[in-house]
């Protein structure tokens, strides 16, 4: 029985990854061309990777929360709480250097922050074009991202590993929650 449940959990996650990959490819093709990023293979595949992993970890997060909580009402409340904090501390509304020091740990705990970091550095982190900043000396895009936003292109590999880590953690917690926290009433 336990082996059967484990196989079903693996199939559930595998099915999600297949359709999310197709959805991510379509989304990447549309969005990448609309934004106007440089059409190079490495840029395109990095963008696809971060978008695909973002979709996967959000779906797995939802599955994990549903498996961890006794009903859909509580799952909705917990999801709302964490997703709101993820978006607030992602570095999109408030850049990491401007987040108070005692809250910066949550920036690094937010999967959305890692996705924004990955997309920004993979697409713009190696650009040597000059940027004119009012009231300041002009600098390159690469230097601006590093000095003002804290994005380093050399950190891109670790960002990719962090995405894989979030997917694995959410997947394992989902599997163990389904196996050991069975809230179904018979």
N, C-alpha and C positions, 0 to 999 in steps of 0.2 A: 504494500500500500504506500509506504514512504517513497519507494523508488518511482512508483507511478505518479505521485504528486510532484516529485522533483522533475520528472520528464515533462509533465504538463506545464510547470513553471518555466522551464527552458523553452518550450515551444511557444508559450505566450510571449516571452521577451523576443524570441527569434522572429515571430510573425510581425511584431511591432517594428523591428529594425528594418525588415524588408520594405514595408510600405512607407516608412519614414524616409528611407534612402531615396525612393522614387520621388516622393514629395519634395525632399530637399534639393534634388537635382533640378526639378522644374523651378522651384523657388530661386535657386542660385542662378539659373540661366536668366530669369526675368530680372531679378534684383541687381545682379552684377552688371548687366548691360545698362540698366536704368541709372545706376549710380555713376557709371562712367569710369570704373576702375580700369587699370591697364590690363589689356587682354594678353596675359602671359600664362602659360600652363601652371607654373607654381603659384601665382596669385589666385587663379581660378580654383585650384584644388585646395589651397588653404582656406579660401572662403567657403567652399563646399564642405570641407571638414568641420569648420566651426559651426556652420549653420546646421549640418546634419547632427552633430553631437549636441547642439543646443536643443533641437527638437527631441532627440532621444532622451536626454536627461529630464526634460520637462514631462514627457510621457511617463517615464519610469518614476519620476517623483510623484506624479499623480497616482500611479499604480501602488507605489509604496505607501502613500498616505492612506489610501483606501484600505490597504491590507493591515495597516497599523491601528486603525480606528474602528470602533464598533458599528458606526453607521455613516451614511453619506452626509448628514448634517454636520457632524463633528469633523469629518474629512474636509468639508468645505471651509469651515472656520480655521482649521489648522493650515490648510493650503493658502487661504487668503492672507493669513498672518505672515507666513514665511515668504511668499511671493512678493508681497508688498515691501518687506524689508530687503529682499534681494534686489528689487528694482530701485529702491531708495539709495542703497549703498553700492550700486553697481559702478559708480563713477561717471554716469551719464548726466544725472541731474547735478550732482556735487562731485567735482573731480577729487581723486584720492588725496592729493596734497592739501585740499581744503577741508577734508573730513577731520573732525576732532581726533586727536591721537588715541583717546580711549575707545573710539569706535572703529578704528582702521582694521582691527582684527576681523570685523564683519565684512569689510570689503574683500578680504582674501577668502572668506568663507562663502561668499556669494558666487554661485556658478555663472550668473549673468555678468558679473564683473570680469570673469575669466574670458567669456565670449567676446565682450567688447574689447578687452585687451588684445585678444587674438586677432580679431578682425582689423583693428586699428594698426597693430604692428605688422601684420602680414601684408596689408595693402599700402600703408603709408610709412612704415617704420624705416625703410631703407631709401627714401626719397631725398635727394640732395638739392631739390628746387628751393629757391629762396622764398621766404615768407616775409611780407612787410607787416610789422606789428606796430600800431599807432603808439607813439610815446616810447618806443624801444628800438634798439638796433635790429636790422633784419637778420634773420638766421635761417638755417635750412629747416625743412619739415622734420627731418630726423632729430635735429637738435631741439626744436620746439617741443616735439612730443616727449623727448627725454627730460628736458629741463622743466617744462610747465605741467605736464601730465604724468610724468613718471613712467612712460612707456619705452621699453628698450627692445629693439629688434632682436638682440641676442638672447632674449628670454623666451622666444617663440616656442622652442622645443618643450620647455617646462609647462607652458600654457597648454600645449597639445596633450601632454601627460596628465595635467590637472583635469581636462575634459574627460579623458578615459577613466580617471579615478572617480569622478562624480558618477559616471555611467555605471561603473562596477559597484560602487557603494550602494547606489539606489537599487540596482538589480539584486544584489545579495540581500539587502534588507527586505526587499519585496519578497524574495523567495523564502527567507526564514520567517517572515511575518505570516505568509500564507500557510506555511507548514506548522508553526507553533502557536499562532494567535488566530484560531478559528472562531470567529464571532457568529457563525451561522447557528441558528436555533433549529433543532430537529423536532 
